[in-house]
Amino acid sequence: MPGFVQKNRFLSLDYLRGFFIVVIVIDHLSRWPSLWIVLTGKALQWVTAAEGFVIISGLLVGYIRGYKNKEEPFKKIATILIRRGVLLYIWSVIATVIYSAIIWYVPLQGGAPSVPYPTGDWATLIHDTILLQYTNVWVYFLFLYAVFLVASPIAIWLFRQRAAWLAVLISLFVFIVGTITHSKAMQWQILFFIPATVGFYLPTILARWSRIDPRQRQLIKSWTLGATLVTMIISVITVFFPLLMPHVSSITNMLFDKDTMSFARVLMAFLWFTGLFFIFKKFERRIAKRLGWLLEPIGTKSLTAYIIHGAVLCVLSFFTVDTESLIINSLIALVAILLVWSIVRTRHINKLIPR
């Protein structure tokens, strides 16, 4: 796939990751009705931006720490991954405590997610946050990412031993156990470690892809995009207009229940991610020209944007009230996006907050 990697960066993935962060910001703002519903689906569709964000993270860990660093000593790579995981764990604790305190004591007239503890119950809050029994929804991905990074040296070691098949089997087994025990981390890890496996073999995959007849490549893209579009449309109908397809809606509501990560949801996440990637790759130059100024800084500093977006939402919720106005809600969401963008572009921001 010529031009997939430029200047050692995956440009399409940077733009796509930036897009996912923008969607997450809008959904966490939760001001509806809004014109942005066309873009986000209110995080109610079969698959959300969160799944795509996890997939990209796993893919890049497999490629960068697995493939690109394969000549580095394993101990060095394992140390980097574990330290990174610990750092994100610390930030998940810090952010959860800070955001919970703000929600407790600051009058956020525009609304905010509830904290499952009585106001001022610091002992329980800190205890449960440290033990990863509670993480604020605005930084929930930090908890997942921290756990996955600490566990990822096992996958990297298996990749180096040419036992990627075993890494995949372990991920599937953990997913099944997580489904039985209702452990979200054990369920979500499949969206990280399967892409990590792909990331490790990405150069080989791209080389084989380039050797496929162009007409066959186009056919694969067309079928993937068609399947993505059709399932997205059906998702919109079953979620927002269930009476149009009542029997289908009853089945899909169970298959894609947001309280669990079903195997159907996993497969759909991979399909939609692939379809979106093909779109972003095809229109990469247009995206760079028209939206690159927004998506690239947010995408390349995605964790910074993710960590600080809760602070932006708190500020907006303090100064604005919840309203039924379509236009006002749309404008507030736009302000939220631009504030996050401006902060991640602040000089030296990553000396304080990880990128």
N, C-alpha and C positions, 0 to 999 in steps of 0.2 A: 504494500500500500504506500506508494511514493508520497513523500511529504508528510507522512504520519507524525514523524518526530522532527522537530525543527529546533535547532539550538538547544538540544538536550531536554526539550520540554514537549509534553504531549499537549499541543495547543487545543485540540478539540476537547480533550478531557478537562483542561483548565476552564474552558468556556462552559462546558457542561456542568462542572462542579460549581462554578459561579452561579449558573442558572439554578441548580438545586438549592444553594444557600438563599438565593432571592426568594424562591418558593417557600422555603422553611420560614423565613422572616415574615412573609405575608400571612402564612397559616398561623404562626404563633401570635401575630398581632391580633388575629381573629376579629376583624371588624367587617361584619357582613350586614347588608348586601354590599357588594363591591364589584367593580368591573374586572378585578383580578381573579375572580372565580373561574374565568375562562382559562386562566393559566394554571391555577393551583387545584381546582376541584375541591377546595376547602379541606384537603387532606382526607377526604372521605372515599375517594375512588379505590379500586382494588389494590393499587400500588401507589405509594407516595414518594416524595422527593427523598425522604430519609433512607429508603432502600437503595436508591441510586447513589446517595452519598457514601453509604457503607460499601457498596460494590466498587466504586472508584478507589476508595481507600485501600481495600484489599488488593485490587489490581496493581496499584502503584507500589505497595509494600512488596508484593511478589516480584515486580519488575526491578525496582531500585535496590532493595535489600537482598533480594534473592538472585536475580540474574546479573545485574550490573555489578554487584559486590561479591560475586561468586568466588573471586580470587582472593578476597580478603579473609583473614582468619575468622573462623566461625565464632570464636569467643568474642572478638571485637564487634561483630554484627549483632550477636545476641545481647551484648552489653548495651549497644546503642538502642536496640528495640525495647529492652526492659526499662532502661532509664527514661526513654520517651514515654512508655506506658505509665511509669510512676509519676512523671511530671504531669501528665494529663489527669491522672487520678487525683493528684493534689489540687489541680485547677478545678476539677469537678466538685471537690469538697468545698473549696473556697467560694466558687461561684454559687453553689447550692445554698450555702449558709448566708451569703450576702443577699441573694435574690429572695430567699425566704424571709430574711429580716426586713427587707424593703416591703414585701407583700404584707407582712405583719403590721408594720408601724407607719408606713407612708400611705396616705389616702389616694389610691390609684383609681380615680373616678372613671377611667376608661376601661377598667377591668383587668384582671390578671389571673393566672392559674392558682387554684387554692393550694394551701400547704396543709398536709394531713395531720397537723399537730396544733394544739391550742396555742394561742398567741403567747409568746414568752417561754415556751417549753424548750429551752435551749439544750438541756441535758439530753432529751430524747432525740431532738433534731441532730445534734452533733454526733451522738452515738450511732444513730441509724445511717447518717451520711457517711461516716468513716467506715462503717461495715458494709457499705454499698446496698443497704436496705431501702434507701431513699435517695433519689437524685432529682433535682428540679427539672421539670419537663423542658425548660429552655436549654439545658446543657446535658440532656440525657445521653446524647451520642458520645460525650466525653467518657462517661462510665463504660459504655460498650467498647469504644475504641481503646481505652486503657487496658481493659481485660484482654482484648484480642491481640494487642501489641505484646503484652507480657507472655502470651501463649504462642505467638508467632515464631519464636526461635525453633520450636519443635517442628513446625511446618518447613522452615528454611532448611533445617538439618535433613529432613526426609527428602526434600527436593535435591539436595546435594548428594544424597545416597541413591539417587535415581529411583526413589520410592514415592513419587508423587501420588501414585494410585493408593498408597496406604494413607497419605494425608487426606485424600478425598473420602476414603472409607471411614476414617476416624471422624471427619466432619459430619458425614451422614449419620454415623452412630450417635454422636453427640446431639445432633438435631433431633433424632428420634427420642433420645432420653429427655431432652428438653421439652419436647411435645408432651411426653407422658407426665413429667414433673412440673410442667407449666413454667419453666425457667426461660425468661425472654432472652437472656444472654446466650444460653445454649441453643436457642432457636435461631437467633439473628446471626450467630457466628458463621452459618453456612453461606451467608451473603458476603462474608469477608474472605473465608479461606478457599472457597471454590474459585473466586476471581484471583486470589493470590496465586493459586496454581496456574491459572491462565497467564498471569503476569510473568511468572518465572519462565514460561515457554513462549512468551509473546513474540520475540524475534523469529523463532521457528514457525510459529503460526502465521505471522505476516509474510514470511518467505514462501510458505506453501500457498497462502492466499494469492500472492502475486503470480504464482505459476498456473493458477486456474484460468481457464479460457475466459476472456472478458465478458462474453455473453452469459456464461454460467455465473460469473460473479454478479452481474447485473440481475440475473434471475433470482439469485439468493437474496440480494438486497431488496428486490421488488416484493418477494414473498414475505420477507421479514417486516418490511414497512407496511405491507397490506395487513398482515396479521396484527401488527401493533395498532394500526389505525382502527381496524374492525373491533378489536377487544376494548380499545379505549372508548369507542362510541357505545358499545354495549354496557361498559362500566358506567358511563354517564347516565344511560337510560335506567339501568337497574338501581342506581343509587339515588338519582334525583327524580326519576319518573317511574317508579316501580310498578304502577298500575298499568303501564303500557306493555309490560312483560312480566306479569305476576308470578308465573311458575318459574321462569328463569331467575327472577329476582330472589325468590325464596331460597333457591339453591345457591346462588352466588353470595348471598348475604351470609350464608353459613361457611362457604368455602373461603371467602376473603374477609372473615371476621377480623376486626382491627385489634382484638384482645389477644390474638395468637398469630404465629407465623406458620400458616399451613403450607404444605408442599406445593399446592396450587398457587399460592401467593408468591412463593420462591420462584417458581417457573415463570410466572407472569412478570416478576421483577426483572429477571434476566432478559425476557423477550422485550419488554418496554425499554430497558436500558440499551439493548443492542439497536433497537429501532431508532431511539433518540440519538445514539452515537452516529449512526449512518446519516441522519439528518444534519447533525452538527458538523460532521466531516464534509458532507457535500456542500454545505453553505458556509464553510469555515471562513472564507475570504470576506463574504458579505457580513458575517457576524463580527469579524475583526474590524471591519470598516465602520459598522453602525453601532455595535454594542460592545466591542472589545474594550473600550474605555471603562465600562462598568463591570463586565464579567471577568476580565483577566485579573485585575487586582483582587477582587473578591475570591476568585477561584484559586489563585496562587497563594492567598493568605486565608484560606477557608476556615481554619480553626480559629484564627483571630476573629474573623467575622462571626463565627458561630458563638464564641465565648462572649463577645461584647454586644451581640444583638439583643440580649435580654436587658441590658442597661438602656439601650435605645428604646425598647418597648416600654420600660418603666417611665422614662422621661415623657414619652408621648401619652402614656396612660395618665400621667400626673396632670398634664396641661390640656388634655382633650377629653371630652365625655363620649360615652358610647352613644351612637346615633343610628337611625335607620336611613340616613341619607346615602344614597349610592355614590354621589359625587364626592361628598366629604370623606367617606370611608376610603374611596379610591385614592384621593389626594393624600390622606394620612399614611396609607401604605406606601405611596411613592416617596413621601418624606422619610419614612423608616428605611427604605432601601438606600436612599441617597445619604442618610446619616451614617449607616453602616459602611457604605462605600468611602465616605470622607474620612472615617476613623481608620480604616485599614490602610489608607494612603498617608496617614499621619507619619511623619518622620520618626524613626526609632521606636515605633509602636511595638515591634517584635522583640525589643529588649525587655519589655515588660510582659507581654502576652505571647505565647507560642503561636507560630503560624501553621 
